[in-house]
Amino acid sequence: MKGIATVVLGCLSFVVLVTILNWIAKYLFAGVVASGLRARVTVELTAAMIAEAGVLLWLYIFLRRRGISFRSFGLWQPAPLAGWIAAGLTAALFISFNLVLPLRGNKDLGEISLFHLYNAISAGLVAGFVEEIFFRGFIMNTLRRSGFGNTAQVILSSILYGGVHSVWGLTSGMFTFELVGGAVIGTAVFGLFCSAVYLLSRRSLMPILISHGLIDFIIEPWLFMVAVRMLHH
């Protein structure tokens, strides 16, 4: 039960930080947000990245007091070839899925601009790094120490991963069950693949961390823009 409480506390901290910083950013930069879609996307993505960095700092302090390091979760640890192959296939699958469906026909994908590079690099570096350490490293290993098997670790961490991502819809000011529900389910499915890669990598975070970062680098900020446009329609 202690492990479950730790996982729940961690997820709540994640949600609270993202929610508070999102609201603060919208309040401080209300004029910027109102100036256009790209400005809004930049403000919200920046707030989310700062919040995730805050989650990483909280987790680092929390674990250090207990004598646990990120390295024990598999950060910077070598991985077998099977893990790298699985990570590559996962990246190819989800990049292709997004390019074929939500981003199909998007003419901005090859754009070279400060807007594109800033948001793509921010999402690729921060989201991939933080989310893999938190959801695969921290949550799965906490569940493992609490006696949960691999299957339960994969399922529970993926459900929590999808659930935590619903906070964007809740703080967007234009909540719709269709949009948020779709995002939660899609993110949970992605979480299943990430968790499986983590296990195939013998709990090294490196393959899935790089795979996740590459996916975000390619599809963002365009996927986020699609979601915002859907809210307005």
C-alpha positions in Angstrom: 0.0 0.0 0.0 2.9 2.4 0.7 4.1 2.0 -2.9 0.6 2.7 -4.3 0.4 5.8 -2.0 3.8 7.0 -3.3 2.7 6.5 -7.0 -0.6 8.4 -6.4 1.3 11.2 -4.6 3.7 11.5 -7.5 0.9 11.6 -10.1 -1.0 14.2 -8.1 2.1 16.4 -7.8 2.5 16.1 -11.6 -1.1 17.2 -12.2 -1.0 20.0 -9.7 2.3 21.5 -11.0 1.1 21.4 -14.6 -2.3 22.9 -13.7 -0.9 25.7 -11.6 1.8 26.7 -14.1 -0.7 26.5 -17.0 -3.1 28.9 -15.3 -0.3 31.3 -14.3 1.1 31.4 -17.8 -2.3 32.1 -19.3 -2.8 34.9 -16.7 0.6 36.5 -17.1 0.6 36.2 -20.9 -3.1 36.7 -21.6 -2.4 39.2 -24.3 0.1 36.9 -26.0 -2.3 34.0 -25.9 -5.0 36.1 -27.4 -2.8 37.3 -30.2 -3.0 34.0 -32.2 -2.8 30.3 -32.3 1.0 30.0 -32.5 1.4 32.3 -29.6 -1.0 30.3 -27.5 0.6 27.0 -28.4 4.1 28.4 -27.5 2.8 29.7 -24.1 1.0 26.5 -23.2 3.8 24.2 -24.3 6.4 26.3 -22.5 4.3 26.2 -19.3 4.0 22.4 -19.6 7.7 22.0 -20.1 8.5 24.1 -17.1 6.0 22.2 -15.0 7.6 18.9 -16.1 11.0 20.2 -15.2 9.6 21.1 -11.8 8.2 17.5 -11.5 11.7 16.2 -12.2 13.2 18.4 -9.5 10.6 17.3 -7.0 11.2 13.6 -7.9 15.0 14.1 -7.6 14.7 15.6 -4.1 12.1 13.0 -3.1 14.3 10.1 -4.2 17.6 11.5 -2.9 16.2 11.6 0.6 15.6 7.9 0.3 19.0 7.1 -1.2 17.6 6.4 -4.7 19.1 7.8 -7.9 17.7 8.0 -11.4 20.5 5.7 -12.5 18.8 2.9 -10.5 15.8 3.3 -12.8 18.0 2.7 -15.8 19.1 6.2 -16.8 22.5 6.1 -18.7 22.4 2.3 -18.4 23.3 0.1 -21.4 20.5 -1.8 -23.1 20.4 -5.0 -25.2 19.8 -4.9 -28.9 16.2 -6.0 -28.5 15.4 -2.9 -26.6 16.9 -0.6 -29.2 15.0 -2.4 -32.0 11.7 -2.2 -30.1 12.3 1.5 -29.4 13.0 2.1 -33.1 9.9 0.3 -34.2 7.8 2.2 -31.6 9.1 5.5 -32.9 8.4 4.5 -36.5 4.9 3.3 -35.6 3.8 6.4 -33.7 5.4 8.9 -36.0 3.7 7.2 -39.0 0.4 7.1 -37.2 0.5 10.8 -36.5 1.6 11.7 -40.0 -1.1 9.6 -41.6 -4.0 10.6 -39.3 -4.0 13.8 -37.3 -1.2 15.5 -39.2 -2.1 14.2 -42.7 -1.7 17.0 -45.3 -0.1 19.4 -42.8 2.1 21.7 -44.9 4.0 23.1 -42.0 5.8 19.9 -41.0 9.0 20.9 -42.9 8.9 24.5 -41.8 12.1 26.0 -40.5 11.3 28.7 -38.1 12.0 29.8 -34.5 8.4 28.8 -33.5 8.9 25.3 -34.9 12.5 24.7 -33.6 11.8 26.1 -30.2 8.7 24.1 -29.5 10.0 20.9 -31.2 13.3 20.9 -29.3 11.6 21.8 -26.0 9.1 19.0 -26.3 11.6 16.5 -27.6 14.2 17.1 -24.8 12.0 17.8 -21.8 8.9 15.7 -22.3 10.7 12.6 -23.4 13.2 12.8 -20.7 10.9 13.7 -17.8 8.0 11.4 -18.7 10.1 8.4 -19.2 12.0 8.8 -15.9 8.7 9.4 -14.1 6.3 7.0 -15.6 8.6 4.1 -16.7 11.4 4.6 -14.2 9.8 5.8 -11.0 6.2 4.4 -11.3 7.1 1.0 -12.7 9.9 0.4 -10.2 7.9 1.6 -7.3 5.1 -0.8 -8.3 7.7 -3.6 -8.6 9.1 -3.0 -5.1 5.5 -3.2 -3.9 5.1 -6.7 -5.3 3.4 -6.0 -8.6 4.4 -8.1 -11.6 5.5 -6.9 -15.0 2.0 -7.0 -16.5 0.5 -5.0 -13.7 3.3 -2.5 -13.9 2.8 -2.0 -17.6 -1.0 -1.6 -17.3 -1.1 0.6 -14.2 1.7 2.9 -15.4 0.0 3.3 -18.8 -3.4 4.1 -17.3 -1.8 6.7 -15.0 0.2 8.1 -17.9 -3.0 8.6 -19.9 -4.9 9.9 -16.9 -2.3 12.5 -16.1 -2.4 13.8 -19.7 -6.1 14.7 -19.3 -5.0 17.7 -17.2 -4.3 19.6 -20.5 -8.0 19.3 -21.4 -9.1 20.2 -17.9 -6.9 23.4 -17.9 -7.6 24.4 -21.5 -10.9 26.1 -20.6 -12.7 24.2 -23.4 -13.1 20.7 -22.0 -14.7 18.1 -24.3 -15.1 14.5 -23.4 -14.4 13.5 -27.0 -11.1 15.4 -27.3 -9.8 14.6 -23.8 -11.1 11.0 -23.9 -9.3 10.4 -27.2 -6.1 12.0 -25.9 -6.2 9.9 -22.7 -6.8 6.6 -24.6 -4.2 7.4 -27.2 -1.6 8.4 -24.6 -2.3 5.3 -22.5 -1.8 3.1 -25.6 1.5 4.9 -26.3 2.4 4.3 -22.6 1.8 0.5 -23.1 4.4 0.5 -25.9 6.8 2.6 -23.9 6.5 0.3 -20.9 7.0 -2.8 -23.1 10.2 -1.3 -24.6 11.4 -0.5 -21.1 11.1 -4.1 -20.1 12.6 -5.4 -23.3 15.5 -3.0 -22.6 16.0 -4.8 -19.2 14.9 -1.6 -17.5 17.3 0.7 -19.2 15.6 4.0 -19.9 17.9 5.0 -22.8 16.1 3.3 -25.8 12.6 4.5 -24.9 13.9 7.9 -23.7 15.5 8.6 -27.1 12.5 7.1 -29.0 10.0 9.3 -27.1 12.1 12.4 -27.6 12.4 11.7 -31.4 8.6 11.3 -31.7 7.9 14.5 -29.9 10.5 16.4 -31.9 8.9 15.4 -35.2 5.2 15.8 -34.3 5.3 18.8 -32.1 4.1 21.6 -32.0 1.9 20.5 -34.9 -0.1 17.9 -33.0 -0.7 20.3 -30.2 -2.0 22.9 -32.7 -4.4 20.3 -34.1 -5.8 19.7 -30.7 -6.2 23.5 -30.1 -7.9 23.9 -33.5 -10.3 21.1 -32.6 -11.3 22.9 -29.4 -12.2 26.0 -31.4 -14.5 23.9 -33.7 
